[in-house]
């Protein structure tokens, strides 16, 4: 498991992925990601990005100590 600090800028609900979309600013670039969480709410601000290498690919979540939000697709893709 690894983690890094990121900044999340919300972009609203994206019907293409059926989840919220956000711009994610990291120290290695800016990305866009669709994510979901238990409360079905948008997130914004400073979060920790956790990523785990699993046999089926890398699994990502954003967490600020409240509740985790999970990246819906397998990758956090470059814009």
C-alpha positions in Angstrom: 0.0 0.0 0.0 1.2 3.5 -0.8 -0.3 6.9 -0.1 0.2 10.5 -1.2 -1.5 13.9 -0.7 -3.7 15.1 -3.5 -6.0 18.0 -4.1 -9.5 17.3 -5.4 -11.6 19.7 -7.5 -15.2 18.5 -8.0 -16.7 18.5 -11.5 -20.2 17.3 -10.7 -22.0 14.1 -11.7 -20.7 12.5 -14.9 -23.4 10.3 -16.5 -20.8 8.7 -18.7 -19.3 6.9 -15.8 -22.4 7.0 -13.5 -20.5 8.6 -10.7 -19.0 11.9 -9.6 -16.0 13.2 -11.6 -13.1 15.2 -10.1 -9.8 16.8 -11.2 -7.1 15.3 -9.0 -3.9 17.3 -8.6 -0.8 15.2 -7.6 2.9 15.9 -7.4 3.3 13.9 -10.7 0.6 15.6 -12.7 -3.1 16.5 -12.9 -5.6 13.7 -13.6 -9.3 13.2 -13.9 -11.2 10.4 -12.1 -14.7 9.1 -11.4 -15.3 8.1 -7.8 -18.1 6.9 -5.5 -18.7 6.8 -1.7 -21.2 5.4 0.7 -22.8 8.8 1.3 -23.1 9.6 -2.4 -21.6 13.0 -1.9 -19.1 15.1 -3.8 -15.7 15.6 -2.2 -13.3 18.6 -2.5 -10.0 19.7 -1.0 -7.0 17.9 0.4 -7.2 14.1 0.5 -4.8 11.2 0.9 -4.8 9.0 -2.2 -4.2 5.4 -1.2 -3.3 2.8 -3.8 -2.9 -0.9 -3.5 -1.4 -3.3 -6.1 -3.8 -6.1 -6.5 -3.6 -9.1 -8.9 -6.4 -7.6 -11.0 -4.8 -4.1 -11.2 -4.3 -1.1 -9.0 -7.1 -0.1 -6.6 -7.4 3.5 -5.6 -9.2 5.4 -2.8 -9.4 9.0 -1.5 -9.6 9.4 2.3 -9.5 12.4 4.6 -10.5 10.5 7.8 -14.2 10.9 7.2 -15.1 8.1 4.8 -13.2 6.7 1.8 -14.2 7.5 -1.8 -13.2 4.8 -4.3 -12.1 5.5 -7.9 -14.6 3.8 -10.1 -12.3 2.9 -13.0 -9.1 1.0 -12.7 -6.9 4.0 -13.6 -6.6 7.6 -12.7 -6.1 8.8 -16.2 -4.1 11.8 -17.5 -6.2 14.6 -18.9 
